[in-house]
Amino acid sequence: MICGLLRDAGHLLHVDLYSKRIDFFVDMGKISCIITYQPVCIIPAGRNDGMKTRGIRFDTADPKQSKRIMKIAKIAAELFGTKGYLETSIDNIAAAAKVTKGGVYHYFRSKTEILYFICSTYVDLDLENLEDSLAGIENPTEKIRFIIFRHIKHFSTHEYGAKTLLHEAYCLPSKYYKQVKERERQYLQIVTRVLFEYLGPRAKKDLVTALAFSLFGMMNWIYSWYDPRKSLKPEELSNLVFEIFTKGVKGAVL
């Protein structure tokens, strides 16, 4: 989301589990497919930013510990996304996760670190393998379709992480907030490049920037009303956003 693990300088990812996704595209009458492996359990490796000073190092966590870390983070995201970060305590998280308060601190130094973990994890979920996947799609229109479907799919499967990122990331200390926003800017840059491809070489930078933010506005604002369990299926909503955006751009710009 512009706006899932942090991978800045010196940071790597250790991925314990993957799920396979196959996307089919029609380009110039030719059917092709792209296989992407999406992380299910992502743990940041080698954090050297000084935030982790006690508890388990994420990069040395075994699979059992990794699952516990993700369980705590998932439950915290649900609490942050519904009650708010400031209104949620470590006691609340421990109770919801059915662990002791010390059990939470065994994995996370503080509530701030949990928030940082949730936000950075969601951003990297959006970025993971994105450029490689787009490189396999020739048609710019289909690249836009891929981005929209992928983005909304991530929201539908990680809605509380998305809501936490959109609403609570500002609670992070400045240093960590900037790191998360930098990853978001990378996502924006990728989408902006695709829109330049779509509009052609004569497209003005200001116009493309406005369109990029408009697209993210359409995709991100769904957090305020969309419930994938009760409303449209993610694929239906994605197609609706795709049709409105591309046809709207054609009518107003092309």
Sequence and secondary structure as in RCSB ss.txt:
>XXXX:A:sequence
MICGLLRDAGHLLHVDLYSKRIDFFVDMGKISCIITYQPVCIIPAGRNDGMKTRGIRFDTADPKQSKRIMKIAKI
AAELFGTKGYLETSIDNIAAAAKVTKGGVYHYFRSKTEILYFICSTYVDLDLENLEDSLAGIENPTEKIRFIIFR
HIKHFSTHEYGAKTLLHEAYCLPSKYYKQVKERERQYLQIVTRVLFEYLGPRAKKDLVTALAFSLFGMMNWIYSW
YDPRKSLKPEELSNLVFEIFTKGVKGAVL
>XXXX:A:secstr
        TT EEEEEEEEEEEEEEEETTEEEEEEEEEEEEEEEE   SS   SS  GGG  HHHHHHHHHHHHH
HHHHHHHT TTT  HHHHHHHHTS HHHHHHH S HHHHHHHHHHHHHHHHHTTHHHHHHT   HHHHHHHHHHH
HHHHHHHSHHHHHHHHHHGGGS HHHHHHHHHHHHHHHHHHHHHHHHHH TT  HHHHHHHHHHHHHHHHGGGGT
  TTTSS HHHHHHHHHHHHHHHHHHHT 
